[in-house]
Amino acid sequence: MQATIGANQYERMTVHVPRKEARKFRAVVKALGFEIEKKCSLDRALEDVEAGRVRSWSSAEEMFQALGI
C-alpha cells in the first residue's frame, strides 16, 4: 500500500554528485520514484555570484582588455 504524498510533504535537498557518477545517481533516484528538479538560470546565476565566479569592470574597454579582445 502506497501513501499519497501531498506537495507540502516534500523536503527539498541539495546533493553534490561527482560528474562521472551523475548518470548512475539519476537512475537510482528515478528507480526510487523520486524526481530531480532542474535548476533555472537564475538559480545557477546566483550560485555563480555566491561562489565568486563573477567579475565586474568599470567600462567596456576595460572588459575587452581583460578578455583579450
N, C-alpha and C positions, 0 to 999 in steps of 0.2 A: 504494500500500500504506500503510495507516494503522497505526501502532503503538498498542498498547493502553497506556493510561496508568493506572498504579496510583494509589491515593489518596495515597500518600506522595510522589508526584512532582509535586504541585501546589505552587505558590508563592502565598501569599495576599498581595494587594496592596490598598492603599487609594488610590483615584483620586478627585480632586476635579474634578467636571464642572459647568460652568455650567448652571443650571436650564433655560435655553432650549435647550441642546444635549443634554439628558439623553435625550430620545427617540431622537435620531439615534445617540447613543453606545450605547444599549441594542440598537438594531438592528444596529450593527456588531459588537458583542460576540456577539450571537446568531448572526449570519452566519458568524463565525469559529469557531463551535462551542463557545464558552466560556459560562460561566454567571455571573450576578451573584448573590451571596449577600446576601439581605436582612438588615439588622441587627435584632437583637432589641431589645426595650425596654430591657433592662439596658445594652446597649452604647450606646444613644442617651443614656440617663441618665448614664452615666459620662462621655461626651463633654461633656454639659452641665456637669457638675461641673468637668472639666478646663478648659473654656472660661470658667468663672466666671459661668455663667448661672443660678446657684443662690443664693438668698437665705436667710437664717435670721433668725428673730425670737425674742425671749425669751419671748413669750406670744402667745396667740391674739388678745388685744386689740390688741397692737402690730401684728400682721399685718393685722388688719382695718383699722386706721387707715392703714397704709401702702398698702393696696389701695383705700382709699376706700369701704369697705363699712360 
